[in-house]
């Protein structure tokens, strides 16, 4: 059973467009991480959100954690070709096993020049 | 480069051979995690180690797989008698302490191909 569903699975847009990708679950997470992974490389941590309703901004990227801590979104403004990559969300459960990250399958974003 | 280091980056083994994957955590990090990424699947947790201790190996297959993180040197993920189904990308991650163990930094991975 996959606990984290990411949508869309694939997204191809033109440079300059805005986009939002989603990470949804029926489970509550104590924290949620967003990573970007490029082909042949490991995931690179972009942000961690821990409080329900929290919004974090990283330049043109805006991350939001749902009020109930079951879902999250990533919004990119004015996408650039350098934003191309696989965006992964990963959730940590509360309690003693918060190290055991559950990953979604990712959204593969292609930004065309 | 103070990031997580993994080697080799690519490893080819014949069925029945042993595979040894090495991971050096980020400087100052004492917690190491191993994940496996199969084609078309998300990363799956395998094992969590601290120096000289296996904390949680619940995600690791019970046979042929083992992991260690000795007092000195890198963490090792060992796969004995590899089979084709072991072909995957294996990622190591590290975190500085248990309080922020959910904030994990990943290495570049080792791509294992079993022929």
Backbone of each chain as ProteinMPNN parsed JSONL, in Angstrom:
{"seq_chain_A": "XXXXXXXXXXXXXXXXXXXXXXXXXXXXXXXXXXXXXXXXXXXXXXXXXXXXXXXXXXXXXXXXXXXXXXXXXXXXXXXXXXXXXXXXXXXXXXXXXXXXXXXXXXXXXXXXX", "coords_chain_A": {"N_chain_A": [[0.857, -1.201, 0.0], [0.659, 2.105, -0.991], [1.482, 4.911, 0.775], [1.824, 7.575, 0.254], [0.685, 9.582, -2.243], [1.562, 11.015, -5.24], [0.908, 13.678, -7.454], [0.725, 15.575, -10.536], [1.864, 12.572, -12.217], [3.586, 12.932, -14.339], [4.773, 15.948, -15.811], [4.921, 18.39, -18.218], [6.05, 21.446, -19.199], [6.231, 24.867, -20.457], [8.978, 27.116, -20.338], [8.76, 29.695, -17.94], [6.147, 29.325, -17.198], [3.767, 28.687, -14.534], [3.412, 26.215, -11.935], [1.905, 23.544, -10.034], [2.462, 20.883, -7.867], [1.367, 17.902, -6.194], [1.072, 16.167, -3.064], [-0.306, 13.606, -1.439], [-2.016, 11.971, 1.264], [-3.652, 9.513, 3.321], [-2.795, 9.278, 5.77], [-1.438, 10.711, 8.781], [1.368, 12.782, 9.085], [4.318, 13.551, 10.929], [6.234, 15.196, 9.961], [7.18, 16.51, 6.773], [9.052, 16.06, 3.892], [10.471, 17.581, 0.988], [12.109, 16.617, -1.927], [14.438, 16.936, -4.664], [15.359, 15.087, -7.446], [17.815, 14.297, -9.762], [18.574, 12.667, -12.902], [20.497, 9.759, -12.364], [21.521, 10.613, -9.989], [21.426, 11.254, -6.388], [18.572, 11.974, -4.221], [18.022, 15.409, -3.473], [17.676, 17.353, -0.678], [15.13, 19.707, -0.346], [13.314, 21.083, 1.313], [11.907, 21.035, 4.646], [8.854, 20.545, 6.232], [6.946, 21.007, 9.159], [4.822, 21.86, 10.713], [1.3, 21.957, 10.813], [-0.366, 23.602, 8.176], [1.784, 25.154, 7.61], [3.826, 27.301, 5.623], [6.473, 27.495, 3.402], [9.037, 29.259, 1.725], [11.27, 29.069, -0.985], [13.138, 30.771, -2.832], [11.796, 30.706, -5.958], [10.133, 28.68, -5.328], [7.374, 27.437, -3.528], [6.286, 25.899, -0.667], [3.757, 24.047, 0.931], [2.261, 22.771, 3.839], [-0.42, 20.735, 4.659], [-3.244, 21.574, 6.742], [-4.085, 19.462, 8.34], [-1.908, 17.9, 8.283], [-1.68, 15.884, 6.393], [-1.22, 16.208, 3.773], [0.551, 17.888, 1.116], [1.832, 20.583, -0.868], [3.664, 21.744, -3.704], [4.586, 24.626, -5.216], [5.719, 26.152, -8.128], [6.937, 29.095, -9.395], [7.151, 30.802, -12.444], [8.683, 28.852, -14.024], [11.864, 27.382, -14.792], [14.251, 25.93, -17.111], [16.216, 24.726, -15.543], [14.804, 23.769, -13.405], [13.937, 21.325, -14.036], [13.388, 17.936, -13.237], [12.974, 15.133, -10.959], [10.55, 15.338, -8.592], [10.197, 14.607, -5.296], [8.192, 13.666, -2.551], [8.396, 13.039, 0.931], [7.375, 11.454, 3.845], [7.453, 11.546, 7.42], [6.623, 9.545, 10.165], [5.074, 10.179, 13.341], [6.438, 9.698, 16.642], [8.623, 7.056, 17.769], [9.751, 6.09, 15.393], [10.423, 8.06, 13.538], [12.411, 8.341, 11.747], [12.058, 6.745, 9.62], [11.458, 7.248, 6.569], [8.739, 7.633, 4.354], [8.326, 7.436, 0.991], [6.875, 9.104, -1.829], [6.134, 8.258, -5.295], [6.903, 10.241, -6.946], [6.932, 13.259, -8.988], [7.632, 13.793, -12.258], [9.108, 16.414, -13.668], [9.373, 18.391, -16.532], [10.823, 21.148, -17.931], [10.554, 23.058, -20.662], [12.659, 24.949, -22.819]], "CA_chain_A": [[0.0, 0.0, 0.0], [1.445, 3.324, -1.041], [0.899, 5.851, 1.697], [1.941, 8.921, -0.296], [0.359, 9.656, -3.656], [1.985, 12.272, -5.838], [0.271, 13.969, -8.73], [0.631, 14.51, -11.526], [3.045, 11.718, -12.301], [4.448, 13.602, -15.32], [4.359, 17.308, -16.13], [5.811, 19.036, -19.173], [5.575, 22.811, -19.371], [7.159, 25.798, -21.096], [9.687, 28.067, -19.467], [7.982, 30.869, -17.579], [4.831, 28.949, -16.667], [3.668, 28.307, -13.126], [2.896, 24.858, -11.774], [1.749, 23.02, -8.676], [2.421, 19.421, -7.738], [0.692, 17.558, -4.957], [1.485, 14.983, -2.316], [-1.483, 13.346, -0.614], [-2.023, 10.736, 2.036], [-4.722, 9.361, 4.312], [-2.109, 9.181, 7.057], [-0.872, 11.937, 9.327], [2.824, 12.759, 9.213], [4.861, 14.549, 11.844], [6.969, 16.12, 9.117], [7.19, 16.127, 5.38], [10.214, 16.577, 3.181], [10.475, 17.597, -0.466], [13.415, 16.414, -2.527], [14.528, 16.9, -6.116], [16.334, 14.102, -7.868], [18.161, 14.345, -11.185], [18.962, 11.327, -13.371], [21.804, 9.258, -11.965], [21.955, 11.244, -8.744], [20.572, 11.028, -5.239], [17.639, 13.062, -3.913], [18.564, 16.567, -2.78], [16.657, 17.9, 0.207], [14.756, 21.092, -0.631], [12.67, 21.721, 2.462], [11.177, 20.224, 5.616], [7.747, 21.244, 6.89], [6.589, 20.217, 10.345], [3.622, 22.382, 11.374], [0.123, 22.003, 9.95], [-0.614, 24.927, 7.632], [3.046, 25.863, 7.395], [4.23, 27.662, 4.264], [7.885, 27.872, 3.305], [9.423, 29.694, 0.375], [12.665, 28.911, -1.356], [13.205, 31.501, -4.106], [10.546, 30.616, -6.735], [9.396, 27.503, -4.882], [6.574, 27.618, -2.325], [5.857, 24.613, -0.114], [2.722, 24.171, 1.942], [1.869, 21.56, 4.554], [-1.834, 20.833, 4.945], [-3.613, 21.814, 8.14], [-4.185, 18.174, 9.025], [-0.596, 17.243, 8.093], [-1.824, 14.682, 5.565], [-0.944, 16.502, 2.382], [1.458, 19.003, 0.893], [1.929, 21.004, -2.262], [4.851, 22.502, -4.124], [4.248, 25.538, -6.308], [6.885, 26.795, -8.737], [6.588, 30.286, -10.175], [8.048, 31.119, -13.572], [9.599, 27.71, -14.097], [13.028, 27.485, -15.665], [14.757, 24.6, -17.485], [16.983, 24.183, -14.428], [13.888, 23.154, -12.448], [13.638, 19.973, -14.511], [13.835, 16.871, -12.358], [11.953, 14.332, -10.287], [10.242, 15.916, -7.299], [9.746, 13.561, -4.385], [7.832, 14.02, -1.188], [8.667, 11.959, 1.873], [6.776, 11.746, 5.13], [7.942, 10.857, 8.612], [5.565, 9.36, 11.144], [5.414, 10.618, 14.687], [6.854, 8.623, 17.524], [10.013, 6.612, 17.761], [10.281, 5.694, 14.091], [10.309, 9.195, 12.61], [13.52, 8.286, 10.8], [11.678, 5.843, 8.538], [10.747, 8.07, 5.603], [7.906, 7.013, 3.321], [8.449, 8.259, -0.2], [6.004, 8.961, -2.974], [6.855, 7.856, -6.507], [7.461, 11.429, -7.562], [6.427, 13.953, -10.174], [8.718, 14.09, -13.188], [8.863, 17.72, -14.289], [10.236, 18.826, -17.638], [10.591, 22.535, -18.315], [11.123, 23.235, -22.0], [13.062, 26.339, -23.071]], "C_chain_A": [[0.883, 1.238, 0.0], [0.767, 4.355, -0.185], [0.92, 7.276, 1.182], [1.713, 8.881, -1.792], [0.785, 11.019, -4.187], [1.299, 12.448, -7.185], [0.667, 15.37, -9.203], [1.906, 13.667, -11.532], [4.074, 12.334, -13.246], [3.884, 14.99, -15.586], [5.394, 17.925, -17.042], [5.254, 20.42, -19.464], [6.64, 23.648, -20.079], [7.791, 26.696, -20.038], [8.798, 29.274, -19.204], [6.611, 30.548, -17.001], [4.919, 28.642, -15.171], [3.117, 26.887, -13.038], [2.767, 24.52, -10.292], [1.728, 21.506, -8.739], [1.971, 19.078, -6.32], [1.204, 16.251, -4.375], [0.38, 14.722, -1.3], [-1.414, 12.005, 0.088], [-3.272, 10.684, 2.915], [-4.128, 9.286, 5.716], [-1.589, 10.544, 7.488], [0.635, 11.768, 9.473], [3.279, 13.851, 10.172], [5.695, 15.581, 11.088], [6.926, 15.609, 7.691], [8.352, 16.822, 4.693], [9.932, 16.589, 1.675], [11.924, 17.485, -0.94], [13.305, 16.602, -4.037], [15.653, 15.945, -6.487], [16.552, 14.222, -9.374], [18.66, 12.967, -11.601], [20.367, 10.949, -12.932], [22.337, 9.838, -10.667], [21.021, 10.884, -7.603], [19.617, 12.189, -5.021], [18.342, 14.174, -3.128], [17.446, 17.202, -1.969], [16.407, 19.37, -0.118], [14.209, 21.78, 0.626], [12.068, 20.662, 3.372], [10.064, 21.088, 6.193], [7.25, 20.369, 8.022], [5.283, 20.655, 10.992], [2.471, 22.428, 10.384], [-0.141, 23.427, 9.489], [0.642, 25.71, 7.302], [3.302, 26.116, 5.911], [5.694, 28.068, 4.3], [8.195, 28.24, 1.865], [10.923, 29.54, 0.196], [12.793, 29.486, -2.757], [11.86, 31.384, -4.828], [9.694, 29.413, -6.326], [8.663, 27.809, -3.585], [6.025, 26.266, -1.907], [4.797, 24.866, 0.948], [2.411, 22.81, 2.531], [0.395, 21.715, 4.923], [-2.114, 20.975, 6.429], [-3.63, 20.525, 8.954], [-2.908, 17.353, 8.916], [-0.736, 15.906, 7.353], [-1.419, 14.935, 4.124], [-0.035, 17.728, 2.287], [1.44, 19.357, -0.585], [3.219, 21.777, -2.463], [4.445, 23.323, -5.33], [5.534, 26.177, -6.814], [6.385, 27.93, -9.621], [7.629, 30.494, -11.264], [9.122, 30.05, -13.739], [10.711, 27.941, -15.123], [13.525, 26.077, -16.015], [15.558, 23.939, -16.368], [16.12, 23.553, -13.346], [13.538, 21.729, -12.844], [14.196, 18.938, -13.555], [12.663, 16.109, -11.781], [11.756, 14.908, -8.889], [9.585, 14.856, -6.429], [9.293, 14.17, -3.073], [8.065, 12.789, -0.312], [8.119, 12.359, 3.228], [7.395, 10.932, 6.248], [6.791, 10.744, 9.601], [6.016, 9.883, 12.497], [5.829, 9.408, 15.52], [8.284, 8.2, 17.289], [10.584, 6.255, 16.411], [10.193, 6.832, 13.087], [11.457, 9.261, 11.632], [13.134, 7.515, 9.544], [10.817, 6.615, 7.541], [9.972, 7.208, 4.622], [7.908, 7.939, 2.129], [7.285, 8.027, -1.16], [6.829, 8.569, -4.191], [7.372, 9.053, -7.29], [6.665, 12.003, -8.704], [7.621, 14.29, -11.037], [8.379, 15.351, -13.968], [9.882, 17.985, -15.388], [9.85, 20.249, -17.991], [11.329, 22.777, -19.621], [11.477, 24.706, -22.254], [12.271, 26.968, -24.199]], "O_chain_A": [[1.742, 1.406, 0.866], [-0.41, 4.652, -0.392], [0.122, 8.105, 1.62], [2.455, 8.227, -2.526], [0.404, 12.054, -3.639], [1.134, 11.497, -7.949], [0.918, 16.254, -8.383], [2.904, 14.032, -10.91], [5.278, 12.27, -12.995], [2.669, 15.187, -15.588], [6.579, 17.987, -16.713], [4.118, 20.554, -19.92], [7.776, 23.215, -20.275], [7.202, 26.983, -18.996], [8.166, 29.809, -20.115], [5.981, 31.405, -16.382], [5.992, 28.377, -14.629], [2.439, 26.415, -13.951], [3.415, 25.114, -9.431], [1.045, 20.922, -9.58], [2.166, 19.85, -5.381], [1.692, 15.368, -5.08], [0.158, 15.532, -0.4], [-0.838, 11.041, -0.417], [-3.87, 11.718, 3.21], [-4.85, 9.238, 6.712], [-1.333, 11.417, 6.659], [1.112, 10.73, 9.931], [2.699, 14.935, 10.22], [5.838, 16.717, 11.541], [6.67, 14.431, 7.439], [8.596, 18.012, 4.891], [9.24, 15.712, 1.158], [12.825, 18.154, -0.433], [12.231, 16.45, -4.619], [16.745, 15.989, -5.922], [15.601, 14.246, -10.155], [19.114, 12.188, -10.764], [21.311, 11.72, -13.105], [23.479, 9.579, -10.29], [19.963, 10.29, -7.812], [19.82, 13.271, -5.57], [19.15, 13.909, -2.238], [16.395, 17.548, -2.509], [17.336, 20.176, -0.162], [14.591, 22.903, 0.954], [11.759, 19.55, 2.943], [10.3, 22.227, 6.595], [7.142, 19.151, 7.881], [4.691, 19.887, 11.751], [2.636, 22.88, 9.251], [-0.143, 24.356, 10.297], [0.564, 26.817, 6.768], [3.034, 25.265, 5.062], [6.103, 28.884, 5.126], [7.695, 27.628, 0.921], [11.721, 29.835, 1.085], [12.584, 28.786, -3.748], [10.867, 31.923, -4.34], [8.646, 29.164, -6.922], [9.241, 28.368, -2.654], [5.379, 25.574, -2.694], [4.923, 25.781, 1.762], [2.309, 21.817, 1.811], [0.01, 22.755, 5.458], [-1.32, 20.549, 7.268], [-3.232, 20.51, 10.119], [-2.847, 16.228, 9.411], [-0.027, 14.94, 7.635], [-1.288, 13.997, 3.338], [0.121, 18.489, 3.242], [1.083, 18.542, -1.435], [3.777, 22.371, -1.54], [4.01, 22.78, -6.345], [6.338, 26.681, -6.03], [5.523, 27.74, -10.479], [8.832, 30.376, -11.029], [10.315, 30.321, -13.609], [10.525, 28.59, -16.152], [13.242, 25.129, -15.283], [15.573, 22.713, -16.263], [16.639, 22.874, -12.461], [12.91, 21.004, -12.072], [15.34, 19.044, -13.112], [11.504, 16.403, -12.076], [12.697, 14.957, -8.096], [8.554, 14.286, -6.785], [9.932, 15.081, -2.546], [7.945, 11.651, -0.766], [8.364, 13.467, 3.706], [7.806, 9.787, 6.056], [6.074, 11.713, 9.849], [7.213, 10.011, 12.755], [5.599, 8.259, 15.144], [9.061, 8.926, 16.669], [11.801, 6.126, 16.283], [9.919, 6.6, 11.91], [11.486, 10.141, 10.771], [13.807, 7.619, 8.519], [9.592, 6.634, 7.656], [10.47, 6.197, 4.126], [7.531, 9.106, 2.245], [6.777, 6.913, -1.289], [8.059, 8.545, -4.14], [8.19, 8.898, -8.197], [5.833, 11.328, -9.31], [8.528, 14.996, -10.597], [7.484, 15.357, -14.813], [11.087, 17.826, -15.197], [8.694, 20.528, -18.311], [12.557, 22.713, -19.683], [10.691, 25.599, -21.943], [12.491, 28.132, -24.533]]}, "seq_chain_B": "XXXXXXXXXXXXXXXXXXXXXXXXXXXXXXXXXXXXXXXXXXXXXXXXXXXXXXXXXXXXXXXXXXXXXXXXXXXXXXXXXXXXXXXXXXXXXXXXXXXXXXXXXXXXXXXXXXX", "coords_chain_B": {"N_chain_B": [[34.434, 18.388, -0.305], [31.742, 17.956, 1.648], [29.598, 16.309, 1.644], [27.376, 13.397, 1.614], [28.973, 10.425, 0.826], [29.198, 7.863, -1.556], [30.316, 4.702, -2.66], [31.004, 1.885, -4.819], [29.908, 3.973, -7.614], [28.684, 2.672, -9.66], [28.0, -0.754, -10.003], [28.61, -3.942, -11.143], [27.545, -7.204, -10.991], [27.726, -10.761, -11.198], [25.17, -13.254, -11.057], [24.972, -14.814, -7.902], [27.36, -13.828, -6.903], [28.969, -11.621, -4.501], [27.963, -8.415, -3.311], [29.26, -5.347, -2.274], [28.513, -2.367, -0.795], [29.441, 0.904, -0.131], [29.306, 3.583, 2.251], [29.925, 6.825, 3.278], [29.03, 8.972, 5.764], [27.752, 12.387, 5.936], [29.918, 14.917, 7.154], [30.108, 15.105, 10.625], [27.739, 13.824, 11.019], [26.106, 11.099, 12.549], [24.273, 9.196, 12.107], [23.002, 6.777, 9.989], [21.267, 5.757, 7.091], [19.855, 3.347, 4.922], [18.437, 3.047, 1.717], [16.433, 1.595, -0.885], [15.894, 1.824, -4.331], [13.796, 0.715, -6.617], [13.187, 0.107, -10.121], [10.547, 2.083, -11.355], [9.438, 2.343, -8.869], [9.073, 3.9, -5.641], [11.515, 5.196, -3.293], [12.53, 2.889, -0.834], [12.713, 2.278, 2.593], [15.396, 0.612, 4.205], [17.313, 0.059, 6.315], [18.503, 1.308, 9.475], [21.222, 2.734, 11.022], [23.459, 3.374, 13.719], [26.701, 4.29, 14.947], [28.325, 1.285, 15.288], [25.948, 0.026, 15.92], [22.908, -1.529, 14.992], [19.93, -0.055, 14.496], [17.355, -0.265, 13.41], [16.276, -2.666, 11.307], [14.129, -3.354, 9.835], [13.252, -3.05, 7.236], [14.822, -4.536, 5.622], [15.571, -7.321, 3.559], [15.355, -10.604, 4.927], [17.18, -12.556, 4.387], [20.417, -12.883, 2.995], [21.065, -10.166, 2.951], [22.905, -7.696, 4.706], [24.006, -5.217, 7.056], [26.346, -2.823, 8.275], [27.911, -0.489, 10.499], [30.746, 0.429, 11.353], [32.929, 1.37, 14.125], [35.096, 2.766, 13.144], [35.498, 3.98, 9.874], [33.546, 3.498, 6.796], [29.951, 2.982, 6.432], [28.662, -0.19, 5.55], [26.8, -1.895, 3.154], [25.884, -5.094, 2.534], [25.404, -7.569, 0.173], [24.809, -10.823, -0.254], [25.301, -13.552, -2.528], [23.988, -12.54, -4.926], [20.973, -11.89, -6.777], [19.016, -11.484, -9.822], [16.867, -9.86, -9.184], [17.877, -8.156, -7.292], [18.927, -6.029, -8.574], [19.116, -2.612, -8.643], [18.922, 0.823, -7.53], [20.828, 1.851, -4.854], [20.63, 3.808, -2.063], [22.264, 5.806, 0.305], [21.725, 7.631, 3.27], [22.199, 10.334, 5.593], [21.949, 11.715, 8.927], [22.25, 14.256, 11.467], [21.591, 13.775, 14.177], [19.354, 12.134, 16.498], [17.167, 13.709, 17.03], [16.501, 15.184, 14.802], [16.094, 13.21, 12.906], [14.491, 12.797, 10.758], [15.258, 14.5, 8.83], [17.024, 13.977, 6.302], [19.996, 13.523, 4.455], [21.01, 12.713, 1.3], [23.222, 10.457, -0.437], [24.878, 10.018, -3.682], [24.201, 7.523, -4.587], [24.446, 3.98, -5.381], [24.427, 2.148, -8.253], [23.364, -0.948, -8.787], [23.846, -3.656, -10.851], [22.804, -6.793, -11.733], [23.901, -9.493, -13.488]], "CA_chain_B": [[33.033, 18.015, -0.404], [31.342, 17.416, 2.934], [28.348, 15.593, 1.464], [27.384, 11.946, 1.765], [29.729, 9.801, -0.269], [28.933, 6.453, -1.769], [31.074, 4.057, -3.741], [31.161, 2.523, -6.119], [28.689, 4.563, -8.181], [28.079, 1.615, -10.462], [28.56, -2.06, -9.654], [28.041, -5.047, -11.915], [27.866, -8.493, -10.396], [27.035, -11.918, -11.767], [24.35, -13.969, -10.093], [25.739, -15.643, -6.981], [28.483, -13.1, -6.328], [28.673, -10.724, -3.392], [28.064, -6.978, -3.582], [29.546, -4.519, -1.09], [28.261, -0.969, -1.083], [30.008, 1.688, 0.965], [28.724, 4.906, 2.471], [30.506, 7.694, 4.302], [28.03, 10.012, 6.031], [28.161, 13.766, 5.95], [30.751, 15.239, 8.305], [29.338, 15.475, 11.807], [26.545, 12.981, 11.109], [26.401, 9.787, 13.112], [23.144, 8.32, 11.83], [23.04, 6.362, 8.584], [20.076, 5.037, 6.62], [19.964, 2.8, 3.568], [17.177, 2.919, 0.983], [16.553, 0.952, -2.192], [14.965, 2.359, -5.323], [13.601, -0.195, -7.738], [12.57, 0.783, -11.265], [9.108, 2.368, -11.284], [8.972, 2.385, -7.485], [9.684, 4.923, -4.801], [12.563, 4.73, -2.382], [12.033, 2.096, 0.289], [13.623, 2.188, 3.735], [15.936, -0.719, 4.47], [17.955, -0.123, 7.619], [18.973, 2.509, 10.175], [22.356, 2.367, 11.857], [24.365, 4.316, 14.353], [28.026, 3.672, 15.075], [28.39, -0.03, 15.927], [24.625, -0.454, 16.307], [21.784, -1.557, 14.06], [18.779, 0.431, 15.257], [16.116, -0.786, 12.817], [16.531, -3.327, 10.026], [12.839, -3.927, 9.472], [13.017, -2.982, 5.802], [15.835, -5.298, 4.916], [15.26, -8.746, 3.395], [15.926, -11.349, 6.055], [18.289, -13.383, 3.939], [21.451, -12.409, 2.057], [21.374, -8.757, 3.146], [23.365, -7.297, 6.026], [24.565, -3.86, 7.077], [27.125, -2.489, 9.456], [28.48, 0.861, 10.572], [31.764, 0.218, 12.391], [33.427, 2.536, 14.853], [35.93, 3.485, 12.182], [35.253, 3.622, 8.485], [32.216, 3.737, 6.256], [28.902, 1.98, 6.574], [28.688, -1.171, 4.466], [25.623, -2.731, 2.873], [26.43, -6.292, 1.91], [24.404, -8.465, -0.405], [25.443, -12.085, -0.632], [24.639, -14.401, -3.54], [23.035, -11.636, -5.578], [20.057, -12.384, -7.808], [18.648, -10.397, -10.736], [15.929, -8.967, -8.514], [18.595, -7.19, -6.451], [19.322, -4.893, -9.404], [18.402, -1.418, -8.161], [19.792, 1.884, -7.016], [20.873, 1.821, -3.394], [21.007, 5.125, -1.571], [22.577, 5.992, 1.712], [21.436, 8.969, 3.758], [22.675, 10.539, 6.961], [21.391, 12.835, 9.679], [23.2, 14.569, 12.537], [21.215, 13.225, 15.478], [18.037, 11.481, 16.488], [16.096, 14.698, 17.122], [16.126, 15.552, 13.437], [16.418, 12.047, 12.081], [13.677, 12.814, 9.545], [15.893, 15.401, 7.864], [18.089, 13.116, 5.832], [20.745, 13.985, 3.297], [21.308, 11.513, 0.527], [24.367, 10.352, -1.323], [24.545, 9.884, -5.102], [23.692, 6.189, -4.872], [25.186, 2.939, -6.101], [23.55, 1.414, -9.151], [23.791, -2.343, -8.859], [23.284, -4.45, -11.94], [23.13, -8.216, -11.607], [23.761, -10.116, -14.817]], "C_chain_B": [[32.617, 17.321, 0.888], [30.049, 16.637, 2.829], [28.503, 14.114, 1.73], [28.072, 11.33, 0.55], [29.392, 8.32, -0.342], [29.864, 5.933, -2.861], [30.93, 2.555, -3.664], [29.862, 3.162, -6.596], [27.952, 3.539, -9.018], [28.783, 0.304, -10.129], [27.842, -3.129, -10.466], [28.494, -6.357, -11.284], [27.098, -9.582, -11.141], [26.213, -12.556, -10.655], [25.224, -14.859, -9.213], [26.93, -14.946, -6.345], [28.01, -12.228, -5.164], [28.821, -9.273, -3.844], [28.292, -6.257, -2.259], [29.414, -3.065, -1.481], [28.711, -0.165, 0.143], [29.407, 3.087, 1.028], [29.451, 5.627, 3.584], [29.535, 8.833, 4.542], [28.63, 11.407, 5.95], [28.957, 14.029, 7.234], [29.878, 15.694, 9.467], [28.074, 14.66, 11.992], [26.928, 11.597, 11.626], [25.286, 8.78, 12.869], [23.106, 8.046, 10.334], [21.808, 5.522, 8.256], [20.367, 4.529, 5.222], [18.555, 2.643, 2.985], [17.463, 2.234, -0.342], [15.492, 1.551, -3.106], [14.922, 1.394, -6.498], [12.977, 0.57, -8.888], [11.063, 0.926, -11.072], [8.564, 2.374, -9.85], [9.661, 3.506, -6.734], [10.786, 4.324, -3.946], [11.935, 4.013, -1.192], [13.112, 2.003, 1.361], [14.099, 0.757, 3.921], [16.41, -0.847, 5.917], [18.455, 1.218, 8.131], [20.07, 2.068, 11.133], [22.956, 3.592, 12.525], [25.692, 3.578, 14.52], [27.93, 2.386, 15.905], [27.036, -0.579, 16.359], [23.668, -0.448, 15.124], [20.542, -1.188, 14.856], [17.484, -0.192, 14.733], [16.457, -1.378, 11.458], [15.25, -3.928, 9.475], [12.571, -3.915, 7.971], [13.973, -3.813, 4.97], [15.386, -6.741, 4.757], [16.013, -9.563, 4.435], [17.12, -12.194, 5.636], [19.161, -12.605, 2.96], [21.851, -10.957, 2.266], [21.863, -8.527, 4.573], [23.965, -5.899, 5.92], [25.336, -3.676, 8.363], [27.603, -1.056, 9.354], [29.519, 0.795, 11.696], [32.208, 1.523, 13.034], [34.294, 3.408, 13.952], [35.554, 3.045, 10.779], [33.815, 3.791, 8.076], [31.202, 2.682, 6.675], [28.943, 1.076, 5.344], [27.334, -1.856, 4.372], [26.132, -3.897, 2.048], [25.288, -7.168, 1.421], [25.139, -9.719, -0.873], [24.611, -12.795, -1.69], [23.561, -13.615, -4.29], [22.218, -12.363, -6.643], [19.627, -11.186, -8.652], [17.714, -9.386, -10.075], [16.587, -7.959, -7.574], [19.049, -5.979, -7.247], [18.463, -3.683, -9.039], [19.433, -0.345, -7.877], [19.691, 1.872, -5.497], [21.419, 3.165, -2.913], [21.267, 5.073, -0.071], [22.23, 7.433, 2.064], [21.992, 9.095, 5.164], [21.963, 11.718, 7.597], [22.279, 13.058, 10.892], [22.866, 13.916, 13.873], [19.806, 12.678, 15.406], [16.902, 12.5, 16.518], [15.574, 15.093, 15.743], [16.407, 14.397, 12.48], [15.591, 12.009, 10.804], [14.309, 13.692, 8.459], [17.165, 14.725, 7.373], [18.688, 13.634, 4.535], [21.301, 12.756, 2.576], [22.612, 11.612, -0.255], [23.911, 10.137, -2.749], [24.056, 8.499, -5.492], [24.713, 5.272, -5.517], [24.169, 2.186, -6.945], [24.097, 0.006, -9.332], [23.068, -3.032, -10.004], [23.755, -5.887, -11.774], [22.863, -8.886, -12.948], [23.652, -11.638, -14.704]], "O_chain_B": [[33.088, 16.223, 1.186], [29.449, 16.327, 3.858], [29.594, 13.627, 2.03], [27.781, 11.676, -0.594], [29.313, 7.626, 0.672], [30.157, 6.62, -3.84], [30.753, 2.0, -2.579], [28.807, 2.901, -6.016], [26.722, 3.545, -9.072], [30.005, 0.26, -9.989], [26.613, -3.203, -10.47], [29.686, -6.579, -11.073], [25.994, -9.367, -11.641], [26.521, -12.415, -9.472], [26.102, -15.567, -9.706], [27.46, -15.427, -5.343], [26.816, -12.119, -4.888], [29.69, -8.946, -4.653], [27.617, -6.517, -1.264], [30.105, -2.583, -2.378], [28.405, -0.509, 1.284], [29.052, 3.685, 0.013], [29.58, 5.112, 4.694], [29.24, 9.592, 3.619], [29.848, 11.58, 5.902], [28.689, 13.425, 8.273], [29.017, 16.559, 9.31], [27.401, 14.788, 13.015], [27.923, 11.007, 11.206], [25.339, 7.652, 13.359], [23.171, 8.965, 9.518], [21.375, 4.688, 9.05], [21.04, 5.193, 4.434], [17.628, 2.18, 3.649], [18.58, 2.282, -0.857], [14.346, 1.755, -2.706], [15.878, 1.274, -7.265], [12.307, 1.579, -8.667], [10.392, -0.024, -10.666], [7.349, 2.408, -9.651], [10.709, 3.997, -7.152], [10.961, 3.107, -3.887], [10.944, 4.47, -0.622], [14.268, 1.692, 1.076], [13.32, -0.19, 3.812], [15.974, -1.734, 6.65], [18.781, 2.125, 7.366], [19.885, 1.159, 11.943], [22.958, 4.691, 11.972], [25.78, 2.378, 14.26], [27.511, 2.403, 17.063], [26.984, -1.561, 17.098], [23.619, 0.51, 14.353], [20.144, -1.906, 15.774], [16.622, -0.596, 15.513], [16.883, -0.657, 10.556], [15.289, -4.906, 8.728], [11.747, -4.691, 7.485], [13.923, -3.783, 3.74], [14.873, -7.335, 5.706], [17.155, -9.258, 4.78], [17.979, -12.507, 6.461], [18.672, -11.772, 2.197], [22.91, -10.553, 1.785], [21.316, -9.081, 5.526], [24.374, -5.458, 4.846], [25.032, -4.278, 9.393], [27.689, -0.486, 8.267], [29.205, 1.074, 12.853], [31.906, 2.616, 12.555], [34.226, 4.636, 14.001], [35.32, 1.861, 10.535], [32.964, 4.173, 8.879], [31.558, 1.629, 7.203], [29.226, 1.531, 4.236], [26.789, -2.333, 5.368], [26.738, -3.709, 0.993], [24.344, -7.465, 2.153], [25.979, -9.668, -1.772], [23.388, -12.659, -1.742], [22.386, -13.98, -4.285], [22.683, -13.292, -7.304], [19.833, -10.033, -8.271], [17.769, -8.193, -10.375], [15.938, -7.02, -7.112], [19.51, -4.998, -6.665], [17.236, -3.733, -9.119], [20.641, -0.567, -7.968], [18.596, 1.881, -4.934], [22.507, 3.595, -3.298], [20.581, 4.391, 0.69], [22.417, 8.343, 1.256], [22.226, 8.096, 5.845], [21.444, 12.599, 6.911], [22.992, 12.145, 11.309], [23.77, 13.544, 14.621], [19.149, 12.755, 14.368], [15.791, 12.197, 16.082], [14.378, 15.306, 15.547], [16.903, 14.604, 11.372], [15.929, 11.286, 9.867], [13.917, 13.618, 7.294], [18.238, 14.884, 7.955], [17.985, 14.114, 3.646], [21.959, 11.899, 3.165], [23.038, 12.689, -0.671], [22.712, 10.077, -3.019], [23.552, 8.307, -6.599], [25.697, 5.713, -6.111], [23.183, 1.655, -6.432], [25.144, -0.202, -9.945], [21.842, -2.992, -10.105], [24.953, -6.157, -11.686], [21.749, -8.849, -13.47], [23.529, -12.325, -15.717]]}, "name": "protein", "num_of_chains": 2, "seq": "XXXXXXXXXXXXXXXXXXXXXXXXXXXXXXXXXXXXXXXXXXXXXXXXXXXXXXXXXXXXXXXXXXXXXXXXXXXXXXXXXXXXXXXXXXXXXXXXXXXXXXXXXXXXXXXXXXXXXXXXXXXXXXXXXXXXXXXXXXXXXXXXXXXXXXXXXXXXXXXXXXXXXXXXXXXXXXXXXXXXXXXXXXXXXXXXXXXXXXXXXXXXXXXXXXXXXXXXXXXXXXXXXXXX"}
